[in-house]
Amino acid sequence: MLSWKNYLELCKPKVVVLIIFTAIVGMLLAVPGMPPMDNFIFGIVGIGLASSSAAAINHFIDQKADAKMLRTQNRPLPMGDLNAKNVLIFAMTLGVLGMLILIVWVNILTAVLTFLSLIGYAVVYTIYLKHMTPQNIVIGGAAGAAPPVLGWCAITGEVHPFALLLFLIIFVWTPPHFWALAVAKREEYAKAQIPMLPVTHGAKFTRLQILLYTVLLLIVTLLPYLTGMSGFIYLGTALVLGIMFIYYAIQMMRNDDNKLAMKTFFFSINYLMILFAALLLDHYVPLSFLS
C-alpha cells in the first residue's frame, strides 16, 4: 500500500507553507482589522491546493532530472515509490479542487490569477524556462511571487498597488535565494543538464549577481515604508535583514565555500518569513493602540 507520506512529499510542504504564509500576509494587510473569515479560510485552502498541485506537476515533469541529482534522487518518483500516472491524477485532483473552491467560495479573479500562477510555475517554468535559459529563475520567479497578490485579491476582489509591492519584494528576493542553492549544487545541475546561472556563467559571476540583487532587494524593501504602507517597525526590520543579506552575499564573494552558499540559502528563507511577519506586526500594533 502506498504511503500518504509519499503523496505529502509531492506537495513540497515546506515550499507550500511559505507560499501560504505570504498569501495570508496579503490577506491580512488588505483590510484594517480582521478579514472576512469565509474568504480567509477558503482562500487559504484554495491557494494551498493549487500550490500543492503545481508542486506535484513539477515532480511529474522533472522525474528524470531529479533522478540525476543527489538533492532530489530520493523523491517518490525517482525512487519508484509512486508511478507517474498516479502522481498526475493526484496533481490534477488537487488543482481542480483548488480552482472550484476559489470560484465558488472566494471570487473569480482570485481563481483566474491562481490558475495563471499554477500554469506559470508548473508548465512555463518547469517545462520551458528551466531548460532554456540561465535566467529561468528570474523570469519564472513571477509565479512564485504571486501568493500575496492572490491573498489580497481573495479578500478584496481587486489587485491593489500595495499587493504589487509585496509581489515585487518576492520577485527580487527569488534570484539571490535560489542562486545561492544553485551555486552550492552547480555540479548536480550540470549533471542534469539544467542551465542554471552558475553552470552557464560560473560560480564567481553568479555570486556577483547575488550581491547585486541583495542590494536591489534592500532598496525595494524600503518601498512599503516610503509609500505609507508600513511604519517604523517594518522599516527597522527591513534594514537589519537587508544588511544581513548583503553581508552573506559579500562573504560569498570572498569565499568559494558551498557550505556558506547553503547558509545563505537557508538565511534567505528566514529573511522572507521575518520580513513578512514584520509587515503584519507593523500593520496590527498601531491598530491595537488605537482600539
N, C-alpha and C positions, 0 to 999 in steps of 0.2 A: 504493500500500500504506500502511495506517495505521501511524503511528509508535507504538512502545511508549512513547515519552515522553508522548504524549497520555494513554494509559491510566495511566501513573505519576502524572501531574498530577491525574487524577481522585481519586486516593487521598489527596491533600493530604499529601505525605510529611513536611513539617515538623511538621504537627499530629500525625500518626501517630507520629512519632519521640518527641514529647513525651509522648504517651499511653503508648507502650510503656515509656519511661523511668520514668514514675511507677508503672506496673504492676510493673516489675522491682523498684523500691524496695519496693513492697508485698510482693513475693515474698521478697526478701532479709531484710526486717525480721521476717518471720513465724516465722523459726527462728533459734536461737542461732548456728549455723555456716552451712554452705552448704546450700541446699535440694536435694531430690532432682532430679537432672538431667533425668529424663524429664518430670516435671511442669513443671519450669522451662522447658525448650525448647518443649514442646508448648503450654504456657500462653502463651508469648510469641507463637508462630506463630498460635494460635487467636485471641487477643485482637487481634493486629495485623491479621489478615484481616478480622475483624468491624469493626474501626475503619475500615479501608480501604473496606469495603462501605458503611458509614454515610456516609463522605465522598463516595463515588461517587453514592449515592442523593441526597445533598444537591445535588450538581452537576445531577443529572437534574431535581429538583423546582424548583431555583432558576434554571434556564437563562434564563428570560425576564427575571427581576430582574437577573441577572448581566450581561445584555446592556446594561442601562441604566446600569451603574456602571463608572466608569473603572478602579477597582481590580480588577474581575472580568471585564471585557468581553473579555479575551484568553484566557479559559478555553476548553477544547476545544469545548464545545457552542455557546456564542455565536459562536465563530469558524467553526463548521461543519466542524471537523476530525474530529469524531465525530458519529454520528447517535444520536438518543435511544434507539432500540431496542437498539443495541449496548452503550450505556452501562448500560442497565437489566439486560441479560443479564450483563454483566461484574460489576455490583454484586451481583446475586443469586448468581452463582457464588462470589464471594469470601465472601459471607455464609454460604452453605450449607457450604462447605469449612471455614470457621472454626468453625461450630457442630459439625460432625462431628468435627473434631479435639478439641474441648473435651469432647464427650460420650464419645468412645471412649477417649481417652488422658489426660484430666485428671479431671474429675468433673462430675456433672450440675448441681450447684449453681452452679459457675462458668459453665457453659453457659447456664443459665437467666438468671443475673444479667447476663451479657454480652449475651444476646438482648434483655433488657429495656432495657439501656443503648443498644443499637443502635436499637431502636424509639423510645426516648425522644428521641434526637437526630434520627434520620432522618425520623421521622413526627411525633411530638408537637411537637417544637420547630420543625422546618423547615416543616411544613405549617400548623400551628395557631398556636403561641405567637408565632413570629417576626412574624406578620402581624396578631396580635390585640391585643397589649398591649406597652407600653414596658417592662414587667417581664419581657419574654421571656427575656433572658439570665440573669436571676436564677433563674427557675423552671427553665428549660432547662439551667442550669448543673449540675443534679444528674446528668445523663447524662455530662457531661464530667468530673465529679469521681469517677466510679466506678472508673477503672482501678486505683488502689491497692487497693481492696477486691477487685476481680477477681483481681489478682495474689496477694494474701494468701490468698484462698479457693482459688486454684489449687494452692497448696502445702499448706494445712491442711484444706481442705474445710469451713471454717466462716467466718462473719463475726465477726471479733474486734473488741472495742471500740477497740483501737488502730488497726485498719484504718479504723474510722469516724472517728477523729481525722484521719487523712490525707484522707479524703473531705471532712471539714468544712473543712480548710485550703484545698483546691482550690475548694470550693463558694463560700467567702467571697472567694477571690482572683479568681474569674471576672468578677464585675461591674466592679471597677475596671480589670482588664486589658482587657476588651472595650469598656467605655465610653470609655476613652482613645482607642481606634481610632475609635469612633463619633463622638466629638467632632471629630476631625480630618476624618472622611469624612461629616459630617452632611448636607452638600448632596447627596451621592450617594445616601445612604439616603432622603432626602426625594424625590429624583427617581424612585427605585424604589418609592416609597410603602411603605416599611418603617418602622413606628413605633418606631424606636429612641428612647431617652430624650432625647437632645439634639434630636431632631426634634420630639417632642411637648411637651417641657418646657423646651427651650432649653439652650444650652451652659453657661450660668452655673449653673443648677440641677444639671446633670449633674456639673460639676466639684465642687460641694459634696458630692454623693453619693459621688464617687470618694474625696474626703478622708475622709468618714465611714467608708467601707468599708475604707480603708487603716488607719485607727485600729483598727477592729474586727479586721482581719486580724492586726495586731500582737498583740492580746490573744489571739486564737485560736491563733497560732503558739507561744504560751507553754505551751499545754496539754500537748504531748508531754513537756516537762521537768517540769511540775507533777504529772503523773500517773506519773512514773517511767519513761516510755517511752524518754526520751533524757536525755543528760547535758549537761555544760558546753560541749562543742564545738558541739552543736546550738544551745544557748541563746544563746551569743555570736553565732553566725551569724544566728539569727532576729532578735535585737535590732538588729544592724547593718543587715540587709536591710530590716527593718520601718521603721526610722528613715529610711533612704534612700527607701523608697517614699512615706512620708509627706511627705518633703521635695519629691519630684516633684509630689505632689498639691497641696501648698501653692503651689509655683511655678505650677502650672496655674491655681490660683485667682487669682493675681496677674497672670497674663499670658495674654491671649487669642491664643495662637500655636499654629497647627496643627502646626508642626514640633516644638514642645515636647510636644504631645499624643502625637505619634508616638514621640518619645524615651521618653515614659512607657510607652507600649505595648510597645516593644522591651525596656525595662528590666524590665517585669513578666514577660516570658518568661524572661530570665536569672535574675530573682528566684526563680522557682519551681524552675528547674533547680538552682541553687546551694543553695537551701533543702533540697531533697530529697537532694542529694549530701551535705549536712551530716548528714542523718539517717543515711545509710549510713556515713559516716566515724565518727560517734559510736557507731554500732552495732558496728563491727568493730575499732576501735582498742582499746577495753578488752579485747576478746577476744584480741587479739594480745599484750597484756601478760600475760594470764592463761595463755597457752599455753606 
